[in-house]
Amino acid sequence: MPNVLVRNLDKDVLEQLKAAAHANRRSLQAEIHDVLRRANTRNLAETRRLSTKWLKRLGRAGRSDSATLIRRDRDTR
């Protein structure tokens, strides 16, 4: 499994991670794994939410035939 090295981590962030690890009764490494896993899940959920929003929005708009639009544009020149 690959490793990740994080340099110049803010001391406050590290302390918050340590406190969260202690509160959740797990190691700092396990806490960081969980944070990264949840961040990835949130991003996926957010992407799905936005995709659904755009699909609904686009579904209401009438679709046009691109070939017709190109022909019309050529005819006006």
PDB file of N, CA, C and O in Angstrom:
ATOM      1  N   MET A   1       0.849  -1.172   0.000  1.00  0.00           N
ATOM      2  CA  MET A   1       0.000   0.000   0.000  1.00  0.00           C
ATOM      3  C   MET A   1       0.897   1.238   0.000  1.00  0.00           C
ATOM      4  O   MET A   1       1.900   1.266   0.713  1.00  0.00           O
ATOM      5  N   PRO A   2       0.557   2.255  -0.781  1.00  0.00           N
ATOM      6  CA  PRO A   2       1.395   3.457  -0.852  1.00  0.00           C
ATOM      7  C   PRO A   2       1.385   4.262   0.453  1.00  0.00           C
ATOM      8  O   PRO A   2       0.447   4.193   1.247  1.00  0.00           O
ATOM      9  N   ASN A   3       2.442   5.009   0.635  1.00  0.00           N
ATOM     10  CA  ASN A   3       2.564   5.908   1.781  1.00  0.00           C
ATOM     11  C   ASN A   3       2.456   7.349   1.314  1.00  0.00           C
ATOM     12  O   ASN A   3       2.741   7.667   0.159  1.00  0.00           O
ATOM     13  N   VAL A   4       2.045   8.208   2.220  1.00  0.00           N
ATOM     14  CA  VAL A   4       1.945   9.635   1.938  1.00  0.00           C
ATOM     15  C   VAL A   4       2.695  10.382   3.032  1.00  0.00           C
ATOM     16  O   VAL A   4       2.540  10.095   4.219  1.00  0.00           O
ATOM     17  N   LEU A   5       3.500  11.334   2.619  1.00  0.00           N
ATOM     18  CA  LEU A   5       4.232  12.163   3.567  1.00  0.00           C
ATOM     19  C   LEU A   5       3.651  13.573   3.499  1.00  0.00           C
ATOM     20  O   LEU A   5       3.569  14.169   2.425  1.00  0.00           O
ATOM     21  N   VAL A   6       3.254  14.093   4.641  1.00  0.00           N
ATOM     22  CA  VAL A   6       2.698  15.447   4.695  1.00  0.00           C
ATOM     23  C   VAL A   6       3.705  16.327   5.415  1.00  0.00           C
ATOM     24  O   VAL A   6       3.999  16.124   6.593  1.00  0.00           O
ATOM     25  N   ARG A   7       4.225  17.297   4.699  1.00  0.00           N
ATOM     26  CA  ARG A   7       5.214  18.202   5.281  1.00  0.00           C
ATOM     27  C   ARG A   7       4.557  19.516   5.664  1.00  0.00           C
ATOM     28  O   ARG A   7       3.524  19.900   5.115  1.00  0.00           O
ATOM     29  N   ASN A   8       5.171  20.189   6.610  1.00  0.00           N
ATOM     30  CA  ASN A   8       4.754  21.526   7.045  1.00  0.00           C
ATOM     31  C   ASN A   8       3.296  21.574   7.485  1.00  0.00           C
ATOM     32  O   ASN A   8       2.591  22.546   7.214  1.00  0.00           O
ATOM     33  N   LEU A   9       2.855  20.539   8.155  1.00  0.00           N
ATOM     34  CA  LEU A   9       1.498  20.508   8.686  1.00  0.00           C
ATOM     35  C   LEU A   9       1.403  21.499   9.841  1.00  0.00           C
ATOM     36  O   LEU A   9       2.252  21.513  10.732  1.00  0.00           O
ATOM     37  N   ASP A  10       0.385  22.307   9.815  1.00  0.00           N
ATOM     38  CA  ASP A  10       0.168  23.296  10.865  1.00  0.00           C
ATOM     39  C   ASP A  10       0.038  22.589  12.223  1.00  0.00           C
ATOM     40  O   ASP A  10      -0.649  21.574  12.334  1.00  0.00           O
ATOM     41  N   LYS A  11       0.691  23.124  13.234  1.00  0.00           N
ATOM     42  CA  LYS A  11       0.668  22.506  14.563  1.00  0.00           C
ATOM     43  C   LYS A  11      -0.747  22.377  15.113  1.00  0.00           C
ATOM     44  O   LYS A  11      -1.074  21.383  15.762  1.00  0.00           O
ATOM     45  N   ASP A  12      -1.590  23.384  14.854  1.00  0.00           N
ATOM     46  CA  ASP A  12      -2.976  23.330  15.339  1.00  0.00           C
ATOM     47  C   ASP A  12      -3.741  22.175  14.697  1.00  0.00           C
ATOM     48  O   ASP A  12      -4.531  21.501  15.358  1.00  0.00           O
ATOM     49  N   VAL A  13      -3.505  21.956  13.422  1.00  0.00           N
ATOM     50  CA  VAL A  13      -4.168  20.854  12.721  1.00  0.00           C
ATOM     51  C   VAL A  13      -3.738  19.524  13.324  1.00  0.00           C
ATOM     52  O   VAL A  13      -4.565  18.645  13.566  1.00  0.00           O
ATOM     53  N   LEU A  14      -2.445  19.385  13.562  1.00  0.00           N
ATOM     54  CA  LEU A  14      -1.935  18.156  14.159  1.00  0.00           C
ATOM     55  C   LEU A  14      -2.543  17.927  15.540  1.00  0.00           C
ATOM     56  O   LEU A  14      -2.946  16.810  15.865  1.00  0.00           O
ATOM     57  N   GLU A  15      -2.608  18.965  16.337  1.00  0.00           N
ATOM     58  CA  GLU A  15      -3.193  18.839  17.672  1.00  0.00           C
ATOM     59  C   GLU A  15      -4.667  18.454  17.594  1.00  0.00           C
ATOM     60  O   GLU A  15      -5.138  17.650  18.400  1.00  0.00           O
ATOM     61  N   GLN A  16      -5.397  19.013  16.640  1.00  0.00           N
ATOM     62  CA  GLN A  16      -6.811  18.662  16.462  1.00  0.00           C
ATOM     63  C   GLN A  16      -6.954  17.201  16.042  1.00  0.00           C
ATOM     64  O   GLN A  16      -7.852  16.501  16.509  1.00  0.00           O
ATOM     65  N   LEU A  17      -6.079  16.752  15.172  1.00  0.00           N
ATOM     66  CA  LEU A  17      -6.115  15.345  14.757  1.00  0.00           C
ATOM     67  C   LEU A  17      -5.801  14.420  15.924  1.00  0.00           C
ATOM     68  O   LEU A  17      -6.442  13.383  16.093  1.00  0.00           O
ATOM     69  N   LYS A  18      -4.823  14.794  16.717  1.00  0.00           N
ATOM     70  CA  LYS A  18      -4.474  13.989  17.882  1.00  0.00           C
ATOM     71  C   LYS A  18      -5.627  13.940  18.878  1.00  0.00           C
ATOM     72  O   LYS A  18      -5.933  12.882  19.428  1.00  0.00           O
ATOM     73  N   ALA A  19      -6.262  15.082  19.109  1.00  0.00           N
ATOM     74  CA  ALA A  19      -7.397  15.133  20.029  1.00  0.00           C
ATOM     75  C   ALA A  19      -8.552  14.278  19.519  1.00  0.00           C
ATOM     76  O   ALA A  19      -9.194  13.568  20.294  1.00  0.00           O
ATOM     77  N   ALA A  20      -8.814  14.347  18.214  1.00  0.00           N
ATOM     78  CA  ALA A  20      -9.882  13.542  17.621  1.00  0.00           C
ATOM     79  C   ALA A  20      -9.547  12.056  17.732  1.00  0.00           C
ATOM     80  O   ALA A  20     -10.422  11.242  18.029  1.00  0.00           O
ATOM     81  N   ALA A  21      -8.292  11.705  17.497  1.00  0.00           N
ATOM     82  CA  ALA A  21      -7.869  10.304  17.613  1.00  0.00           C
ATOM     83  C   ALA A  21      -8.071   9.806  19.041  1.00  0.00           C
ATOM     84  O   ALA A  21      -8.572   8.703  19.263  1.00  0.00           O
ATOM     85  N   HIS A  22      -7.679  10.622  19.985  1.00  0.00           N
ATOM     86  CA  HIS A  22      -7.850  10.256  21.400  1.00  0.00           C
ATOM     87  C   HIS A  22      -9.334  10.098  21.731  1.00  0.00           C
ATOM     88  O   HIS A  22      -9.725   9.134  22.388  1.00  0.00           O
ATOM     89  N   ALA A  23     -10.153  11.037  21.281  1.00  0.00           N
ATOM     90  CA  ALA A  23     -11.589  10.987  21.562  1.00  0.00           C
ATOM     91  C   ALA A  23     -12.248   9.768  20.918  1.00  0.00           C
ATOM     92  O   ALA A  23     -13.201   9.207  21.459  1.00  0.00           O
ATOM     93  N   ASN A  24     -11.738   9.371  19.773  1.00  0.00           N
ATOM     94  CA  ASN A  24     -12.300   8.218  19.063  1.00  0.00           C
ATOM     95  C   ASN A  24     -11.606   6.905  19.419  1.00  0.00           C
ATOM     96  O   ASN A  24     -11.904   5.854  18.851  1.00  0.00           O
ATOM     97  N   ARG A  25     -10.666   6.989  20.382  1.00  0.00           N
ATOM     98  CA  ARG A  25      -9.932   5.829  20.880  1.00  0.00           C
ATOM     99  C   ARG A  25      -9.255   5.045  19.759  1.00  0.00           C
ATOM    100  O   ARG A  25      -9.394   3.828  19.638  1.00  0.00           O
ATOM    101  N   ARG A  26      -8.517   5.800  18.947  1.00  0.00           N
ATOM    102  CA  ARG A  26      -7.748   5.146  17.887  1.00  0.00           C
ATOM    103  C   ARG A  26      -6.435   5.896  17.708  1.00  0.00           C
ATOM    104  O   ARG A  26      -6.236   6.976  18.265  1.00  0.00           O
ATOM    105  N   SER A  27      -5.553   5.306  16.928  1.00  0.00           N
ATOM    106  CA  SER A  27      -4.243   5.911  16.690  1.00  0.00           C
ATOM    107  C   SER A  27      -4.391   7.135  15.786  1.00  0.00           C
ATOM    108  O   SER A  27      -5.409   7.326  15.121  1.00  0.00           O
ATOM    109  N   LEU A  28      -3.354   7.944  15.787  1.00  0.00           N
ATOM    110  CA  LEU A  28      -3.347   9.114  14.909  1.00  0.00           C
ATOM    111  C   LEU A  28      -3.448   8.669  13.450  1.00  0.00           C
ATOM    112  O   LEU A  28      -4.156   9.284  12.652  1.00  0.00           O
ATOM    113  N   GLN A  29      -2.737   7.599  13.114  1.00  0.00           N
ATOM    114  CA  GLN A  29      -2.784   7.092  11.745  1.00  0.00           C
ATOM    115  C   GLN A  29      -4.199   6.638  11.372  1.00  0.00           C
ATOM    116  O   GLN A  29      -4.669   6.938  10.275  1.00  0.00           O
ATOM    117  N   ALA A  30      -4.868   5.935  12.253  1.00  0.00           N
ATOM    118  CA  ALA A  30      -6.237   5.484  11.990  1.00  0.00           C
ATOM    119  C   ALA A  30      -7.170   6.690  11.839  1.00  0.00           C
ATOM    120  O   ALA A  30      -8.079   6.679  11.008  1.00  0.00           O
ATOM    121  N   GLU A  31      -6.941   7.718  12.640  1.00  0.00           N
ATOM    122  CA  GLU A  31      -7.763   8.935  12.552  1.00  0.00           C
ATOM    123  C   GLU A  31      -7.570   9.615  11.195  1.00  0.00           C
ATOM    124  O   GLU A  31      -8.535  10.043  10.562  1.00  0.00           O
ATOM    125  N   ILE A  32      -6.322   9.707  10.762  1.00  0.00           N
ATOM    126  CA  ILE A  32      -6.034  10.336   9.470  1.00  0.00           C
ATOM    127  C   ILE A  32      -6.640   9.514   8.338  1.00  0.00           C
ATOM    128  O   ILE A  32      -7.184  10.082   7.390  1.00  0.00           O
ATOM    129  N   HIS A  33      -6.557   8.203   8.419  1.00  0.00           N
ATOM    130  CA  HIS A  33      -7.200   7.340   7.418  1.00  0.00           C
ATOM    131  C   HIS A  33      -8.696   7.642   7.349  1.00  0.00           C
ATOM    132  O   HIS A  33      -9.262   7.767   6.262  1.00  0.00           O
ATOM    133  N   ASP A  34      -9.327   7.758   8.510  1.00  0.00           N
ATOM    134  CA  ASP A  34     -10.766   8.020   8.553  1.00  0.00           C
ATOM    135  C   ASP A  34     -11.104   9.394   7.974  1.00  0.00           C
ATOM    136  O   ASP A  34     -12.075   9.536   7.230  1.00  0.00           O
ATOM    137  N   VAL A  35     -10.315  10.388   8.312  1.00  0.00           N
ATOM    138  CA  VAL A  35     -10.540  11.743   7.790  1.00  0.00           C
ATOM    139  C   VAL A  35     -10.450  11.741   6.266  1.00  0.00           C
ATOM    140  O   VAL A  35     -11.301  12.320   5.590  1.00  0.00           O
ATOM    141  N   LEU A  36      -9.430  11.096   5.732  1.00  0.00           N
ATOM    142  CA  LEU A  36      -9.261  11.050   4.271  1.00  0.00           C
ATOM    143  C   LEU A  36     -10.386  10.255   3.607  1.00  0.00           C
ATOM    144  O   LEU A  36     -10.884  10.647   2.552  1.00  0.00           O
ATOM    145  N   ARG A  37     -10.782   9.154   4.216  1.00  0.00           N
ATOM    146  CA  ARG A  37     -11.870   8.347   3.668  1.00  0.00           C
ATOM    147  C   ARG A  37     -13.171   9.152   3.635  1.00  0.00           C
ATOM    148  O   ARG A  37     -13.896   9.128   2.640  1.00  0.00           O
ATOM    149  N   ARG A  38     -13.464   9.866   4.731  1.00  0.00           N
ATOM    150  CA  ARG A  38     -14.685  10.677   4.786  1.00  0.00           C
ATOM    151  C   ARG A  38     -14.626  11.843   3.801  1.00  0.00           C
ATOM    152  O   ARG A  38     -15.642  12.198   3.204  1.00  0.00           O
ATOM    153  N   ALA A  39     -13.460  12.434   3.630  1.00  0.00           N
ATOM    154  CA  ALA A  39     -13.319  13.539   2.679  1.00  0.00           C
ATOM    155  C   ALA A  39     -13.605  13.061   1.266  1.00  0.00           C
ATOM    156  O   ALA A  39     -14.259  13.758   0.490  1.00  0.00           O
ATOM    157  N   ASN A  40     -13.123  11.887   0.934  1.00  0.00           N
ATOM    158  CA  ASN A  40     -13.367  11.323  -0.387  1.00  0.00           C
ATOM    159  C   ASN A  40     -14.851  11.022  -0.574  1.00  0.00           C
ATOM    160  O   ASN A  40     -15.397  11.271  -1.648  1.00  0.00           O
ATOM    161  N   THR A  41     -15.494  10.505   0.425  1.00  0.00           N
ATOM    162  CA  THR A  41     -16.920  10.204   0.350  1.00  0.00           C
ATOM    163  C   THR A  41     -17.730  11.478   0.207  1.00  0.00           C
ATOM    164  O   THR A  41     -18.690  11.520  -0.562  1.00  0.00           O
ATOM    165  N   ARG A  42     -17.354  12.515   0.940  1.00  0.00           N
ATOM    166  CA  ARG A  42     -18.062  13.798   0.836  1.00  0.00           C
ATOM    167  C   ARG A  42     -17.939  14.348  -0.572  1.00  0.00           C
ATOM    168  O   ARG A  42     -18.920  14.837  -1.133  1.00  0.00           O
ATOM    169  N   ASN A  43     -16.759  14.276  -1.145  1.00  0.00           N
ATOM    170  CA  ASN A  43     -16.566  14.795  -2.490  1.00  0.00           C
ATOM    171  C   ASN A  43     -17.412  14.029  -3.499  1.00  0.00           C
ATOM    172  O   ASN A  43     -17.993  14.624  -4.406  1.00  0.00           O
ATOM    173  N   LEU A  44     -17.479  12.726  -3.344  1.00  0.00           N
ATOM    174  CA  LEU A  44     -18.291  11.913  -4.240  1.00  0.00           C
ATOM    175  C   LEU A  44     -19.765  12.254  -4.073  1.00  0.00           C
ATOM    176  O   LEU A  44     -20.493  12.375  -5.058  1.00  0.00           O
ATOM    177  N   ALA A  45     -20.206  12.409  -2.824  1.00  0.00           N
ATOM    178  CA  ALA A  45     -21.602  12.763  -2.564  1.00  0.00           C
ATOM    179  C   ALA A  45     -21.917  14.139  -3.132  1.00  0.00           C
ATOM    180  O   ALA A  45     -22.983  14.341  -3.713  1.00  0.00           O
ATOM    181  N   GLU A  46     -20.999  15.085  -2.970  1.00  0.00           N
ATOM    182  CA  GLU A  46     -21.194  16.436  -3.504  1.00  0.00           C
ATOM    183  C   GLU A  46     -21.249  16.411  -5.026  1.00  0.00           C
ATOM    184  O   GLU A  46     -22.062  17.110  -5.631  1.00  0.00           O
ATOM    185  N   THR A  47     -20.393  15.616  -5.642  1.00  0.00           N
ATOM    186  CA  THR A  47     -20.396  15.489  -7.102  1.00  0.00           C
ATOM    187  C   THR A  47     -21.727  14.926  -7.578  1.00  0.00           C
ATOM    188  O   THR A  47     -22.299  15.415  -8.553  1.00  0.00           O
ATOM    189  N   ARG A  48     -22.215  13.912  -6.902  1.00  0.00           N
ATOM    190  CA  ARG A  48     -23.509  13.323  -7.272  1.00  0.00           C
ATOM    191  C   ARG A  48     -24.640  14.329  -7.099  1.00  0.00           C
ATOM    192  O   ARG A  48     -25.540  14.413  -7.935  1.00  0.00           O
ATOM    193  N   ARG A  49     -24.590  15.086  -6.016  1.00  0.00           N
ATOM    194  CA  ARG A  49     -25.632  16.086  -5.770  1.00  0.00           C
ATOM    195  C   ARG A  49     -25.645  17.127  -6.880  1.00  0.00           C
ATOM    196  O   ARG A  49     -26.704  17.473  -7.403  1.00  0.00           O
ATOM    197  N   LEU A  50     -24.464  17.624  -7.237  1.00  0.00           N
ATOM    198  CA  LEU A  50     -24.385  18.623  -8.297  1.00  0.00           C
ATOM    199  C   LEU A  50     -24.788  18.048  -9.654  1.00  0.00           C
ATOM    200  O   LEU A  50     -25.431  18.729 -10.452  1.00  0.00           O
ATOM    201  N   SER A  51     -24.416  16.813  -9.912  1.00  0.00           N
ATOM    202  CA  SER A  51     -24.802  16.178 -11.172  1.00  0.00           C
ATOM    203  C   SER A  51     -26.314  16.054 -11.277  1.00  0.00           C
ATOM    204  O   SER A  51     -26.896  16.326 -12.327  1.00  0.00           O
ATOM    205  N   THR A  52     -26.941  15.647 -10.194  1.00  0.00           N
ATOM    206  CA  THR A  52     -28.401  15.527 -10.182  1.00  0.00           C
ATOM    207  C   THR A  52     -29.055  16.881 -10.412  1.00  0.00           C
ATOM    208  O   THR A  52     -30.028  16.992 -11.158  1.00  0.00           O
ATOM    209  N   LYS A  53     -28.519  17.904  -9.770  1.00  0.00           N
ATOM    210  CA  LYS A  53     -29.048  19.256  -9.931  1.00  0.00           C
ATOM    211  C   LYS A  53     -28.959  19.698 -11.397  1.00  0.00           C
ATOM    212  O   LYS A  53     -29.924  20.226 -11.950  1.00  0.00           O
ATOM    213  N   TRP A  54     -27.797  19.480 -12.018  1.00  0.00           N
ATOM    214  CA  TRP A  54     -27.618  19.897 -13.413  1.00  0.00           C
ATOM    215  C   TRP A  54     -28.467  19.067 -14.370  1.00  0.00           C
ATOM    216  O   TRP A  54     -29.004  19.599 -15.342  1.00  0.00           O
ATOM    217  N   LEU A  55     -28.591  17.776 -14.102  1.00  0.00           N
ATOM    218  CA  LEU A  55     -29.426  16.947 -14.959  1.00  0.00           C
ATOM    219  C   LEU A  55     -30.880  17.394 -14.917  1.00  0.00           C
ATOM    220  O   LEU A  55     -31.557  17.409 -15.945  1.00  0.00           O
ATOM    221  N   LYS A  56     -31.362  17.758 -13.733  1.00  0.00           N
ATOM    222  CA  LYS A  56     -32.730  18.276 -13.613  1.00  0.00           C
ATOM    223  C   LYS A  56     -32.858  19.589 -14.372  1.00  0.00           C
ATOM    224  O   LYS A  56     -33.832  19.817 -15.089  1.00  0.00           O
ATOM    225  N   ARG A  57     -31.871  20.436 -14.203  1.00  0.00           N
ATOM    226  CA  ARG A  57     -31.893  21.739 -14.860  1.00  0.00           C
ATOM    227  C   ARG A  57     -31.856  21.595 -16.386  1.00  0.00           C
ATOM    228  O   ARG A  57     -32.591  22.283 -17.095  1.00  0.00           O
ATOM    229  N   LEU A  58     -31.013  20.714 -16.878  1.00  0.00           N
ATOM    230  CA  LEU A  58     -30.901  20.501 -18.316  1.00  0.00           C
ATOM    231  C   LEU A  58     -32.117  19.770 -18.876  1.00  0.00           C
ATOM    232  O   LEU A  58     -32.492  19.960 -20.033  1.00  0.00           O
ATOM    233  N   GLY A  59     -32.721  18.940 -18.048  1.00  0.00           N
ATOM    234  CA  GLY A  59     -33.901  18.201 -18.494  1.00  0.00           C
ATOM    235  C   GLY A  59     -35.067  19.117 -18.815  1.00  0.00           C
ATOM    236  O   GLY A  59     -35.883  18.799 -19.680  1.00  0.00           O
ATOM    237  N   ARG A  60     -35.155  20.232 -18.141  1.00  0.00           N
ATOM    238  CA  ARG A  60     -36.237  21.196 -18.383  1.00  0.00           C
ATOM    239  C   ARG A  60     -36.014  21.979 -19.663  1.00  0.00           C
ATOM    240  O   ARG A  60     -36.968  22.407 -20.312  1.00  0.00           O
ATOM    241  N   ALA A  61     -34.773  22.164 -20.020  1.00  0.00           N
ATOM    242  CA  ALA A  61     -34.475  22.944 -21.221  1.00  0.00           C
ATOM    243  C   ALA A  61     -34.727  22.079 -22.448  1.00  0.00           C
ATOM    244  O   ALA A  61     -34.422  20.886 -22.457  1.00  0.00           O
ATOM    245  N   GLY A  62     -35.274  22.682 -23.461  1.00  0.00           N
ATOM    246  CA  GLY A  62     -35.481  21.947 -24.692  1.00  0.00           C
ATOM    247  C   GLY A  62     -34.145  21.705 -25.367  1.00  0.00           C
ATOM    248  O   GLY A  62     -33.296  22.595 -25.425  1.00  0.00           O
ATOM    249  N   ARG A  63     -33.969  20.528 -25.862  1.00  0.00           N
ATOM    250  CA  ARG A  63     -32.714  20.213 -26.539  1.00  0.00           C
ATOM    251  C   ARG A  63     -32.823  20.611 -28.000  1.00  0.00           C
ATOM    252  O   ARG A  63     -33.878  20.471 -28.619  1.00  0.00           O
ATOM    253  N   SER A  64     -31.751  21.096 -28.530  1.00  0.00           N
ATOM    254  CA  SER A  64     -31.750  21.499 -29.928  1.00  0.00           C
ATOM    255  C   SER A  64     -30.832  20.579 -30.723  1.00  0.00           C
ATOM    256  O   SER A  64     -29.882  20.003 -30.192  1.00  0.00           O
ATOM    257  N   ASP A  65     -31.139  20.459 -31.991  1.00  0.00           N
ATOM    258  CA  ASP A  65     -30.329  19.643 -32.884  1.00  0.00           C
ATOM    259  C   ASP A  65     -29.155  20.493 -33.349  1.00  0.00           C
ATOM    260  O   ASP A  65     -29.345  21.528 -33.987  1.00  0.00           O
ATOM    261  N   SER A  66     -27.942  20.055 -33.030  1.00  0.00           N
ATOM    262  CA  SER A  66     -26.768  20.863 -33.364  1.00  0.00           C
ATOM    263  C   SER A  66     -26.603  21.022 -34.870  1.00  0.00           C
ATOM    264  O   SER A  66     -26.151  22.070 -35.331  1.00  0.00           O
ATOM    265  N   ALA A  67     -26.962  20.000 -35.646  1.00  0.00           N
ATOM    266  CA  ALA A  67     -26.838  20.105 -37.105  1.00  0.00           C
ATOM    267  C   ALA A  67     -27.736  21.214 -37.638  1.00  0.00           C
ATOM    268  O   ALA A  67     -27.335  21.959 -38.532  1.00  0.00           O
ATOM    269  N   THR A  68     -28.933  21.328 -37.103  1.00  0.00           N
ATOM    270  CA  THR A  68     -29.854  22.381 -37.526  1.00  0.00           C
ATOM    271  C   THR A  68     -29.284  23.750 -37.185  1.00  0.00           C
ATOM    272  O   THR A  68     -29.363  24.679 -37.988  1.00  0.00           O
ATOM    273  N   LEU A  69     -28.717  23.870 -36.006  1.00  0.00           N
ATOM    274  CA  LEU A  69     -28.145  25.153 -35.597  1.00  0.00           C
ATOM    275  C   LEU A  69     -26.959  25.535 -36.483  1.00  0.00           C
ATOM    276  O   LEU A  69     -26.806  26.701 -36.847  1.00  0.00           O
ATOM    277  N   ILE A  70     -26.133  24.571 -36.826  1.00  0.00           N
ATOM    278  CA  ILE A  70     -24.971  24.848 -37.686  1.00  0.00           C
ATOM    279  C   ILE A  70     -25.439  25.278 -39.074  1.00  0.00           C
ATOM    280  O   ILE A  70     -24.912  26.235 -39.641  1.00  0.00           O
ATOM    281  N   ARG A  71     -26.436  24.565 -39.624  1.00  0.00           N
ATOM    282  CA  ARG A  71     -26.963  24.942 -40.938  1.00  0.00           C
ATOM    283  C   ARG A  71     -27.537  26.354 -40.913  1.00  0.00           C
ATOM    284  O   ARG A  71     -27.300  27.145 -41.826  1.00  0.00           O
ATOM    285  N   ARG A  72     -28.286  26.661 -39.874  1.00  0.00           N
ATOM    286  CA  ARG A  72     -28.894  27.985 -39.752  1.00  0.00           C
ATOM    287  C   ARG A  72     -27.810  29.062 -39.680  1.00  0.00           C
ATOM    288  O   ARG A  72     -27.927  30.114 -40.308  1.00  0.00           O
ATOM    289  N   ASP A  73     -26.751  28.787 -38.906  1.00  0.00           N
ATOM    290  CA  ASP A  73     -25.652  29.736 -38.795  1.00  0.00           C
ATOM    291  C   ASP A  73     -24.944  29.923 -40.139  1.00  0.00           C
ATOM    292  O   ASP A  73     -24.589  31.048 -40.491  1.00  0.00           O
ATOM    293  N   ARG A  74     -24.737  28.865 -40.880  1.00  0.00           N
ATOM    294  CA  ARG A  74     -24.100  28.963 -42.196  1.00  0.00           C
ATOM    295  C   ARG A  74     -24.962  29.741 -43.183  1.00  0.00           C
ATOM    296  O   ARG A  74     -24.448  30.496 -44.008  1.00  0.00           O
ATOM    297  N   ASP A  75     -26.274  29.552 -43.091  1.00  0.00           N
ATOM    298  CA  ASP A  75     -27.187  30.223 -44.029  1.00  0.00           C
ATOM    299  C   ASP A  75     -27.244  31.723 -43.785  1.00  0.00           C
ATOM    300  O   ASP A  75     -27.557  32.480 -44.704  1.00  0.00           O
ATOM    301  N   THR A  76     -26.952  32.166 -42.576  1.00  0.00           N
ATOM    302  CA  THR A  76     -27.038  33.601 -42.269  1.00  0.00           C
ATOM    303  C   THR A  76     -25.757  34.349 -42.618  1.00  0.00           C
ATOM    304  O   THR A  76     -25.707  35.574 -42.501  1.00  0.00           O
ATOM    305  N   ARG A  77     -24.748  33.648 -43.033  1.00  0.00           N
ATOM    306  CA  ARG A  77     -23.476  34.308 -43.360  1.00  0.00           C
ATOM    307  C   ARG A  77     -23.426  34.731 -44.780  1.00  0.00           C
ATOM    308  O   ARG A  77     -22.428  35.301 -45.220  1.00  0.00           O
TER     309      ARG A  77
END
